[in-house]
Amino acid sequence: MSKVHLITEALIEEITKAIDKADSIYILTSFVMKSGVDILKKPLQRAVERDAEIKVCTGDYLFVTQPEALQNLTNISEKIEVRLYKSNGKSFHPKAYLFQYGDDDGSLIIGSSNMSRSAYTHGVEWNLMMNSETSIDTYEKAVREFMKLFLHEQTVPINDETIGEYKKLYDQYHRENPNLIRTWTKAEETELMIPKTQDTKTVEIVKETQENYGPISPRHAQIEALEALEIVKEEGYEKAMCVMATGLGKTYLAGFFAQDYNRILFIAHTEEILKQAKRSFQHIMPERIYGIYNGTTKEHRADTVFASIFTLANERHLNKFKENSFDLIIIDEFHHAAAKSYQRVLDYFQPDFLLGITATPDRMDGKDVYGICDGNVAYQLHFIEAIQRQWLAPFHYIGVYDETDYSQITWLGSRYDEEELLRAQLREDMAQKIFESWEKHKQTRTLGFCSSIKQANFLANYFKSKGVRATSLHSQGSEIPRAEAIKMIENDQLEIIFTVDLFNEGTDIPSLDTLLFVRPTESLTIFTQQIGRGLRLADGKKHCTIIDLIGNYRNADNKLSLLDTRTADERKKSADAIPQVPENCFADFDLDVINLINELRKKRQPRKEQLRHAYLDLKMELGRRPSYLELHLYGDSNAVEYYQEFKSYIGFLYWAEELDKHEEEVFKANEAWLKEVERTGMSKSYKMIVLSYMLSRGLDGWLSPVTPEETASYFHKYLTAKEYRKRIDFSDKQGKRLWDYDKNKVAKLIADMPMSKWSGSSKGLLTFEGGVFRPAFDVEPGHNETLYEWTKEICEYRLHRYFERKSN
């Protein structure tokens, strides 16, 4: 076969040949049809049988992809990973097939063929096929770009839950567009993809020259974080997370911590962060050997490897390393770590210690990333506290009223419809208001955050027409190169840069003293990152001015909590929704903004519905009902709120109609017991450890009577298995440590503390008489298995949450 050749017919022959010899198979297709799955079924089954890696990414644009096709694709084998790109109305047209044969050989097909029978057999299609040796750079870039799209935040895993949700949207769309569905039914493979003109928003990172901070030694928050990490290690933890505001030196913290380890893996999601981290580590430990592992460079034998997650998540590259290759693994920008790519890598390696560093946990309560670290946050310093300590610059926040009615703009699940938003934004009167607000409050150097390239260009041109030295920077080419524009604003040759998603992570321009927000806040994480761009300390800089246009968009009131020194409970109890900022900061709002925020607060969705939505989001991600502990670790809402509202997690499931008829019967008959396990006080962990022992006896024995002596060995082993459990909870009434096992002493402790006290407070559900502890309620035989599993879920959750809370 020639190195590059054109395929205009019978594409399935080339695809089948490639599948039959490939170790890795990546398919990217705009849509999937049942006929296409049928024709690929046997080749894919053969690939599964020889343990080939198979990934398929498709899209929902115009709802051409058939739900049945997705179901059939997943039915081939659970080993095939399928994800659906939620286009939110944005055109989605890729067609690519990537095959890897061993370590050094591969092929790539790119052209017009989606996954359908006609595209593979008799349709008029053009596809170009090339060997990796023709251009290894092109091939590796294709692999990287596939992985980025496959693991993009807008893709969802295909499972029974997500297929069900997609089918509802699919059916609704085709009911509203009956002519389209008749056309597709008649000629299944006809592609009716109507392009929609829009800006392409590619997130890029700009990294400037590292400032010289003098001697390389820990400072400020780094000293505190290193001390906290040492305590964590002494307590027996093997994982930890550090949350440090932008500007406090997270990468240098990681480098200082890494000095005690021999082999280190540093993982990040951008090339710029990898290169920056390598330079930082070299400043601290110049004697080490450093290597980059990404799409083009494979220096995997170095002492410290800086790896791109998009390359490392590829199974072929992952298998180049042994599971115990690294003593220490560091995940930078750890709020990305909940993504499947990171989880795959973390599941593979077995380091002595895992350290996650981030300025912004992905969700505001951080449950997803906290869960990856077993709930252990060693150190946490957000930008508000860093400002109070004078480690970051204070801010002057100006809330300017934006009279745009965002309720009339379509919300697409994660963002506003771009065309509708642009119609509201690209107006002369709006530009004039933005200019006047900026002119009134600005200092010397401004970064303006826009929602689209068109808006950035529009505002840059408008400001220039007013005599302002302005430019726009974005992913589709700019009038001034990025590095030059950054130097120009530092040297006072530019007054303002309008940008789109280029300055969210990894960017250092300490002299910036004004931020201008002319976009609705859709992501609180990104808003936090962008605020951090202006808070770095610099000579002559007294504060950062934040000029923010606030309208009735989603998150308008939530975003202000990021500036607030009050706790969440204090904010809930207060009638005032306007934030209380640190003493060295200042906040001023237009009267219309104050009225708007108070009105939005009154219309907040009831908490029960918020909890339902958070639960359903997680259920969709997992493809099944989450356990109580999973809800706590990965859910959007705080798991304790489910207890507060419904008295038990199972009570919530009953209210949300998530139980089948049998489960409803079990819940109604045993509600008192489930509430008891949820509500019983835990000044110590002892009650749940006793319950854990009872459950360890299995389905048939968990409700049998138990004695303190019988429980003692399990109780002692549980509390001494982890250093932090031993330190937190294992002492008798006199404070004497019981770390050396003495059966009689441990049994006495169990009798005095959990068994006697719990029997007395359980309202007759438990008894402790004659040295025997037993449940005093009856369970119908048909209910036992379900009740056992539910009790186990609650017990595991309560033990985890107890030690998590005590450790923090």
DONUGU-891835 format. One record per residue (C-alpha): x, z, y; residue in three letters. Coordinates in steps of 0.05 Angstrom, whole numbers, plus 32768, in hexadecimal, padded with zeros to 4 digits. Example, Ala and Ser with C-alpha at 12.3 -4.5 7.8 and 13.67 -1.06 7.14 Angstrom:
<rs>
80F6809C7FA6ALA
8111808F7FEBSER
</rs>
This chain:
<rs>
800080008000MET
801A7FF08046SER
802780298074LYS
7FED801680A2VAL
7FB37FEA808EHIS
7F6C7FD980A3LEU
7F317FE78075ILE
7EF17FC18084THR
7ECD7FC98042GLU
7EC77FF78005ALA
7EE680328029LEU
7ED0805F7FF0ILE
7F0680407FC3GLU
7F3D80577FF2GLU
7F1D809B7FFDILE
7F1580A67FB2THR
7F5E80937FA4LYS
7F7580C47FD9ALA
7F4880FC7FC3ILE
7F6080F57F7BASP
7FA881037F8CLYS
7FA281307FCAALA
7FB2817A7FCCASP
7F8D8182800ESER
7F50815A8024ILE
7F35815F806CTYR
7EF78138807FILE
7EDE813380C7LEU
7E9D810D80CFTHR
7E6981088106SER
7E31811080D4PHE
7E2581198089VAL
7DEF80F58061MET
7DD78104801BLYS
7DEC80BF8004SER
7E3480CC801CGLY
7E37810F7FF8VAL
7E1D80EE7FB8ASP
7E5480BB7FB9ILE
7E8B80EE7FC6LEU
7E7181227F95LYS
7E9981107F57LYS
7EDC81047F7APRO
7ED481477F9ELEU
7EC2816A7F5EGLN
7F0281507F3EARG
7F2981687F7AALA
7F0A81AE7F75VAL
7F1C81B17F2BGLU
7F6581A97F3BARG
7F6181DC7F74ASP
7F6981AC7FAEALA
7F5981C77FF3GLU
7F1B81A6800FILE
7EFF81AE8055LYS
7EC681878074VAL
7EB2818A80BECYS
7E73816780D7THR
7E45816C8113GLY
7DFD81768128ASP
7DFC81438161TYR
7DB781248166LEU
7DA781468123PHE
7DBD810B80F9VAL
7DDE813780C5THR
7DAB8146808FGLN
7DA1818F807APRO
7D9A81788032GLU
7DDE81558037ALA
7DFF8196804ELEU
7DDE81BB8015GLN
7DF481877FE2ASN
7E3B81887FFDLEU
7E4081D47FF5THR
7E2081D07FB0ASN
7E5B81A67F96ILE
7E8781E57F98SER
7E8C82267FBFGLU
7ED682157FC6LYS
7EC681DD7FF7ILE
7EC681F7803EGLU
7E9281D6806AVAL
7E8781E480B4ARG
7E5681C780E6LEU
7E6A81B9812ETYR
7E3181CE815DLYS
7E3681988191SER
7E0381B581C2ASN
7DF1816E81D7GLY
7E39815781E0LYS
7E49811681BBSER
7E6E8121817APHE
7E8A80E1815BHIS
7ECA80EF8132PRO
7ED580CE80EELYS
7F1680E080CCALA
7F3080ED8086TYR
7F728111807BLEU
7F9581188038PHE
7FD4813F8027GLN
7FFC812E7FE8TYR
803081647FDCGLY
805C817D8014ASP
8075813E8034ASP
804281078029ASP
7FFC80FB8044GLY
7FCC80C7805ESER
7F9A80C18096LEU
7F5B8096809DILE
7F3B809080E1ILE
7F04805F80F3GLY
7EB9805780F5SER
7EA1807380B2SER
7E7680B180AEASN
7E6380D2806DMET
7E2D80A28055SER
7E27806F801CARG
7E2480328049SER
7E6180488071ALA
7E8880508030TYR
7E708012800CTHR
7E4E7FD6802DHIS
7E467FE68077GLY
7E6D7FC380AEVAL
7EA47FF680BBGLU
7EEB7FF480D4TRP
7F1D802A80BFASN
7F68802F80C7LEU
7F9080528091MET
7FD88069809BMET
800C80908074ASN
802980CF8092SER
806F80B1808FGLU
8059807C80C1THR
805380B280F6SER
805A80F980E0ILE
804C81118127ASP
800980EC8128THR
7FF7810680E3TYR
8009814E80F3GLU
7FE3814A8134LYS
7FA68131810FALA
7FAA816D80E0VAL
7FB1819D811AARG
7F77817E8140GLU
7F4C81808102PHE
7F5A81CA80F8MET
7F4B81D98141LYS
7F0881B6813BLEU
7EF981D380F6PHE
7F05821A8110LEU
7EE9820F8156HIS
7EBC82458171GLU
7E8382128172GLN
7E8782078127THR
7E60823180F6VAL
7E6C823980ABPRO
7E3982148080ILE
7E1482448052ASN
7DCB8250803FASP
7DBE82768080GLU
7DDD824280AFTHR
7DBD82088089ILE
7D7A822A8090GLY
7D84823280DBGLU
7D9C81EA80E3TYR
7D6081D080BCLYS
7D3081F180EDLYS
7D5381CF8128LEU
7D58818E8101TYR
7D0D818E80F1ASP
7CFA81A18138GLN
7D2581698155TYR
7D0881358127HIS
7CC1814C8134ARG
7CCE8140817EGLU
7CF080FD8170ASN
7CC580DD8139PRO
7CDE80968146ASN
7D2580AB8137LEU
7D1480CC80F5ILE
7CEE808E80DEARG
7D2A806480EDTHR
7D59809280C8TRP
7D2B8097808CTHR
7D27804C8087LYS
7D728040808DALA
7D938083807EGLU
7DD8806E8092GLU
7DC8804F80D6THR
7DEE8073810BGLU
7DC6807F814BLEU
7DFB80A38171MET
7DEC809C81BCILE
7E2A80B081E5PRO
7E1F80E1821CLYS
7E4D80DD8258THR
7E6F81208262GLN
7EB1813E8273ASP
7EDC814E8238THR
7EF28196823FLYS
7F3281A28219THR
7F4D81E8821FVAL
7F9681E7822FGLU
7FC6821E8243ILE
7FF8821B827CVAL
803482498275LYS
8063825282AFGLU
80AA826A82B4THR
80B082B2829DGLN
80BD82E382D5GLU
80FE830A82D0ASN
80EA835282CCTYR
8131836D82C8GLY
814C8394828BPRO
81258388824CILE
810983CD823CSER
80C283E78232PRO
809B83F88271ARG
805984168286HIS
802384078252ALA
805683ED8220GLN
80758433821AILE
80318453820DGLU
801D841D81DCALA
805F842381B4LEU
8055846E81AFGLU
800E84648197ALA
802584328163LEU
805884628148GLU
80228497813FILE
7FF78464811CVAL
802F845480EBLYS
803B849F80DEGLU
7FF284A780CEGLU
7FF684738097GLY
7FD3843880B8TYR
7FEB83F380A5GLU
7FC483CE80DBLYS
7FB983DA8125ALA
7FA283B88163MET
7FB983C081ABCYS
7F8B83AC81E4VAL
7FB383A38224MET
7F9B83828263ALA
7FBA83408279THR
7FFB834D829FGLY
8012838B8279LEU
80428367824AGLY
802083618205LYS
8054833181EATHR
808F835D81FETYR
806A839881DFLEU
80688371819EALA
80B2836181A3GLY
80C583AA81AFPHE
809A83C08174PHE
80B8838A8147ALA
80FE83A6814EGLN
80F383D38111ASP
80E0839A80E3TYR
810C836680C0ASN
80DE832A80B6ARG
80A7831D80E9ILE
806F82EA80EELEU
805282DF8133PHE
801182B68133ILE
7FEF8297816FALA
7FBF825E817DHIS
7FE5823681B1THR
802B821881B2GLU
8037823681F8GLU
802B827D81E0ILE
805A827281A5LEU
8092825A81D1LYS
808782928204GLN
808882C681CCALA
80C882A981AELYS
80EA82AF81F2ARG
80D282F781FBSER
80EB830C81B6PHE
812E82EA81C3GLN
813683148202HIS
812B835481DAILE
815083418199MET
8181830881A8PRO
81A583138166GLU
816982FE813BARG
815C82B8811FILE
811A829B813ATYR
80F182608122GLY
80B3823A8135ILE
808082258100TYR
804E81F3811BASN
803781AB8111GLY
807B818D8120THR
80AE81C58112THR
80B381EB80D0LYS
80E8822280D9GLU
80CB825080A6HIS
810D8272808FARG
811A829580D1ALA
811A82E180DAASP
80E082DB8109THR
80AF82A18102VAL
8081828D813BPHE
80488267811AALA
800D823F8133SER
7FCD82588111ILE
7FB38211810CPHE
7FF081FD80E1THR
7FF6823E80BBLEU
7FAD823F80A7ALA
7FB781FF8080ASN
7FBD82158038GLU
7FF881E7802BARG
802082088062HIS
8009824E8050LEU
80228246800AASN
806882398023LYS
806D8284802EPHE
806882BD7FFCLYS
803282F08007GLU
806683258018ASN
809482F98042SER
808B83238081PHE
8092836D8090ASP
806B836680D1LEU
8036833580E6ILE
80218331812FILE
7FE2830C8146ILE
7FE382FA818FASP
7FA282F381B7GLU
7F83831A817DPHE
7F3C830D8195HIS
7F4382CA8171HIS
7F5382ED812FALA
7F0C82F08117ALA
7F0E82A5810EALA
7F10828D80C6LYS
7F56827080CFSER
7F7482B380E0TYR
7F4C82D680AAGLN
7F6882A68076ARG
7FAF82B5808CVAL
7FA483008090LEU
7F858300804AASP
7FC282DB802FTYR
7FFC8304804APHE
800D834C8037GLN
80388368806FPRO
804D83B08077ASP
802A83B080BBPHE
7FF9838380E1LEU
7FF88387812DLEU
7FC383658157GLY
7FCC835F81A2ILE
7F98834781D5THR
7F7E8352821BALA
7F3683418208THR
7F15835181C5PRO
7EE8831681B5ASP
7EA7833D81BCARG
7EA3837281F1MET
7E9F83AA81BFASP
7ED683878196GLY
7EB683968153LYS
7ECD83558133ASP
7F17835C8141VAL
7F1683A8813ATYR
7EFE839D80F3GLY
7F3B837380E2ILE
7F6583B080F3CYS
7F3A83DF80CAASP
7F1D83F8810CGLY
7F6184138123ASN
7F6E8407816DVAL
7FB184288179ALA
7FB1841D81C4TYR
7F7F840481F6GLN
7F8883F88240LEU
7F5883C98263HIS
7F6583AD82A8PHE
7F3A83E082CDILE
7F64841A82B4GLU
7FA483F382BFALA
7F8E83E98308ILE
7F808433830EGLN
7FC7844182F6ARG
7FE2840E8328GLN
7FFF83E482F0TRP
7FD483A98307LEU
7FBE8394834CALA
7F7B83AF8366PRO
7F43837E8375PHE
7F12837183ADHIS
7ED48354838CTYR
7EA4832A83B7ILE
7E6183198396GLY
7E4482DC83B9VAL
7DFC82C883ABTYR
7DF482858387ASP
7DAC826D8392GLU
7DB0823B8358THR
7D7582498328ASP
7D99824A82E5TYR
7D58825882C1SER
7D48820E82CBGLN
7D8981F882AAILE
7D8881F0825FTHR
7DAF82248238TRP
7DD0820681FBLEU
7DE0824581D5GLY
7E26825181F0SER
7E25822D8233ARG
7DF982098265TYR
7DE981BF825FASP
7E23819F8285GLU
7DFD816582A4GLU
7DC6819282BFGLU
7DF981C482D8LEU
7E20818E82FBLEU
7DE281768320ARG
7DDC81BC833CALA
7E2581C4834CGLN
7E3A8181836ALEU
7E14818A83ABARG
7E30818983F2GLU
7E0B81C88406ASP
7E2581EE83CAMET
7E6D81D783D8ALA
7E6581ED8421GLN
7E4E8232840CLYS
7E88823983DCILE
7EB982238412PHE
7E9D82538446GLU
7EA0828E8415SER
7EE8827D8403TRP
7EFC8273844BGLU
7EDF82B7845ELYS
7EFE82E08426HIS
7F3C82BB840CLYS
7F8582D28410GLN
7FBF82A28404THR
7FBE828483BEARG
7F7D82758399THR
7F6982608353LEU
7F238245834EGLY
7F008245830APHE
7ECF820C82FFCYS
7EA181FA82C6SER
7EB281B082C1SER
7EE7817D82D5ILE
7EB5815A8302LYS
7EA7819B8327GLN
7EF281AA832EALA
7F008164834BASN
7EC281678378PHE
7ED681AA8397LEU
7F1F8198839EALA
7F0C815983C4ASN
7EDA817F83EFTYR
7F0D81B58401PHE
7F40817F8412LYS
7F0D815F8440SER
7F0D81A18465LYS
7F5881A0846EGLY
7F6981CF8435VAL
7FA681C28409ARG
7F8081BE83C7ALA
7F85819D8383THR
7F63819E833FSER
7F8581AA82FCLEU
7F64819982BAHIS
7F6F81788277SER
7F608131828CGLN
7F99812582BBGLY
7FA481408300SER
7FC081248341GLU
7FF98158833EILE
801C816B82FDPRO
800981B182E7ARG
804E81D082EBALA
805981B28330GLU
801481CA8348ALA
802582108332ILE
8067820F8357LYS
804481F38395MET
8011822B8397ILE
8048825F838EGLU
806F823F83C8ASN
8031823C83F6ASP
802D81F083F2GLN
7FE881F583D2LEU
7FB1822683E6GLU
7F81821D83ACILE
7F8182008365ILE
7F3D81F08345PHE
7F4381F282FATHR
7F1B81EF82B9VAL
7F31821C827FASP
7F7C8212828BLEU
7F8B825982A2PHE
7F6782848270ASN
7FA1829B8243GLU
7FEC829F8249GLY
7FF3828D8293THR
801D82B582C4ASP
801882A78310ILE
802382EE832CPRO
801C82D78375SER
7FD382C1836DLEU
7FAB82EE839BASP
7F6682CC839CTHR
7F3882B78363LEU
7EFA828C8370LEU
7EC48288833BPHE
7E95824C8345VAL
7E79824A82FFARG
7E45827382D9PRO
7E6682A782ACTHR
7E5682928265GLU
7E8C82B98240SER
7E9F83008255LEU
7EE082F9822FTHR
7EF582BC8258ILE
7EDE82DE8299PHE
7F0B83198288THR
7F4682EB827AGLN
7F3B82C682BBGLN
7F38830582E5ILE
7F7A831982C5GLY
7F9B82DB82E4ARG
7F9882FD8329GLY
7FAA83458318LEU
7FF58340830CARG
80208367833CLEU
804B833F836DALA
8074834D83ABASP
8049834E83E9GLY
8008834C83C2LYS
7FDA838683D3LYS
7F9C837183ABHIS
7F798336838BCYS
7F3A831C83ACTHR
7F048305837AILE
7ECF82D88399ILE
7E9782CF8366ASP
7E5782A5836DLEU
7E2182CB8348ILE
7DDE82AD8336GLY
7DA782BB8303ASN
7DD182A082C9TYR
7DDA82C28286ARG
7E0E82FB8288ASN
7E09830182D4ALA
7DFA834B82D0ASP
7E2483588291ASN
7E64833E82B0LYS
7E63837482E6LEU
7E6C83AA82B0SER
7EB4838F82A8LEU
7EC383A982EELEU
7EA183EC82E4ASP
7EC4842F82DBTHR
7E86844F82BDARG
7E7A84548273THR
7E45842B8250ALA
7E188469824BASP
7E2184798294GLU
7E0E843282A7ARG
7DD08435827CLYS
7DB98476829BLYS
7DC7845F82E2SER
7D93843B830CALA
7DCB84168330ASP
7DE383D6830EALA
7E1A83CA8342ILE
7E5D83DF8324PRO
7E86841B833AGLN
7ECB83FD8342VAL
7F0D84248342PRO
7F1E844A8382GLU
7F55841A8396ASN
7F2683DE838ECYS
7EEC83C483B7PHE
7EAA83A183A5ALA
7E78838183D5ASP
7E39835A83C2PHE
7E08833083E9ASP
7DC5835383ECLEU
7DA6831A83C5ASP
7DD98327838EVAL
7DC78370838AILE
7D7D835F8385ASN
7D8B832A8350LEU
7DB583598325ILE
7D8183908326ASN
7D4B835D8314GLU
7D74834182DALEU
7D80838882C1ARG
7D35839582BELYS
7D2A83578295LYS
7D5F83688261ARG
7D4A8359821AGLN
7D30839681F5PRO
7D6683B881CBARG
7D4283AC8189LYS
7D4283618195GLU
7D8B836381A9GLN
7D9B83868168LEU
7D7383538141ARG
7D9883198161HIS
7DDC83398155ALA
7DC98344810CTYR
7DB182FD8103LEU
7DEF82E08123ASP
7E1B830580F1LEU
7DEE82F380B7LYS
7DF582AA80CAMET
7E4182B080CEGLU
7E4682D3808ALEU
7E1082AA8068GLY
7DF082E9804DARG
7DD6832D8062ARG
7E108356807EPRO
7E1E839A8061SER
7E1A83D68090TYR
7E6583D98096LEU
7E6A838E80A5GLU
7E35839780DBLEU
7E6183CD80FAHIS
7EA283A780F5LEU
7E8C83618106TYR
7E4883668129GLY
7E3C83598173ASP
7E17839A817DSER
7E2E83E1816FASN
7E1783F48129ALA
7E04843A8140VAL
7DCC841B8169GLU
7DA98405812ATYR
7DA6844D8114TYR
7D8F84638159GLN
7D568431815BGLU
7D4184308112PHE
7D5D847180F3LYS
7D80844880BDSER
7D9E840380B3TYR
7D6C83F6807CILE
7D35840B80ACGLY
7D4C83D480DBPHE
7D4B83A180A2LEU
7D0483B78092TYR
7CEF83AF80DBTRP
7D11836B80E1ALA
7CED835380A2GLU
7D2F8347807FGLU
7D1B836B803ELEU
7CF7834A8004ASP
7CB8836B7FE7LYS
7CDE83937FB3HIS
7D1083AC7FE7GLU
7CD683C08015GLU
7CB983EB7FDDGLU
7CFD840C7FD1VAL
7D04841A801BPHE
7CBF84398023LYS
7CC784647FE5ALA
7D0D847D7FF8ASN
7D0D847B8044GLU
7D1984C6804AALA
7D5984C38020TRP
7D7484878046LEU
7D6884AA8089LYS
7D8984E9806EGLU
7DC984C5805BVAL
7DCA84A380A0GLU
7DBA84E180CAARG
7DDE851B80A8THR
7E13853880D6GLY
7E5D852A80CAMET
7E8B855A80EDSER
7EB7854B80B1LYS
7EB68512807FSER
7EA8853F8044TYR
7E5E85308038LYS
7E6A84E68033MET
7EA784F08005ILE
7E7C85187FD5VAL
7E4784E17FD8LEU
7E7E84AD7FCESER
7E9284D27F8ETYR
7E4A84D37F76MET
7E4484897F82LEU
7E87847C7F5ESER
7E6584927F1EARG
7E3D84517F1FGLY
7DF5843B7F1FLEU
7DDE84677EE5ASP
7E0384A67EF8GLY
7E0284AC7F44TRP
7DC584D97F47LEU
7DDD85087F10SER
7DEF85517F22PRO
7E37855D7F37VAL
7E63859B7F3ETHR
7E9985AB7F72PRO
7ECD85AF7F3BGLU
7EBA856A7F21GLU
7EBF854D7F67THR
7F01856E7F7BALA
7F32853B7F61SER
7F0E84FF7F81TYR
7F0585267FC2PHE
7F4F85387FC6HIS
7F6784F27FB5LYS
7F3A84D27FE8TYR
7F5284FE8021LEU
7F9C84FA800FTHR
7F9D84AF8001ALA
7FA5849F804BLYS
7FD084C7807BGLU
7F9C84C380B3TYR
7F6584DF8086ARG
7F9185198071LYS
7FA5852880B9ARG
7F5E852480D5ILE
7F35854780A1ASP
7F58856D8069PHE
7F5A85B88078SER
7F3285F58065ASP
7F0D86258095LYS
7F4E864880A8GLN
7F6F860580B9GLY
7F9D860A807DLYS
7FB085C58062ARG
7F9A85B6801CLEU
7FC7857B8011TRP
7FE585977FD0ASP
7FAF85917F9CTYR
7F9285D37F85ASP
7F5185C67F5FLYS
7F33860A7F6CASN
7F4186097FB7LYS
7F2685C27FBFVAL
7EE885D37F95ALA
7EDB86107FC0LYS
7EE185E67FFELEU
7EAF85B37FE2ILE
7E7E85EA7FCEALA
7E81860D8011ASP
7E8085D1803FMET
7E5D85928029PRO
7E3385A97FEFMET
7E1685EA800ASER
7E0D85D08051LYS
7DF0858D803ETRP
7DBF85AB800ESER
7DA885DA8045GLY
7D9D85A38079SER
7D81856C804CSER
7D388583804FLYS
7D35858B8004GLY
7D5385497FF1LEU
7D92856A7FD6LEU
7D9D85AE7FB4THR
7DDA85D97FA4PHE
7DC886107F72GLU
7DF286317F3DGLY
7E2F86097F51GLY
7E0B85C77F45VAL
7DFD85947F7CPHE
7DC485637F6DARG
7D9385337F8EPRO
7D4D85517F8EALA
7D2585117F94PHE
7D0C84E07F60ASP
7D1C84967F60VAL
7CF184647F3BGLU
7D1A843F7F06PRO
7D0D83FC7F27GLY
7D2784167F69HIS
7D6884347F52ASN
7D9683F87F59GLU
7D8083E67F9FTHR
7D82842E7FB7LEU
7DC784377F99TYR
7DE283FA7FBFGLU
7DC3840F8001TRP
7DDD84567FFATHR
7E22843B7FEBLYS
7E20840F802AGLU
7E0D84498056ILE
7E4284768038CYS
7E7984428041GLU
7E6484358089TYR
7E61847E809CARG
7EA5848E807ELEU
7EC5845380A1HIS
7EA5846380E4ARG
7EB684AD80DFTYR
7F0184A280D6PHE
7F0284698108GLU
7EE28496813DARG
7F0F84D1812DLYS
7F4E84A7812CSER
7F3F84888170ASN
</rs>
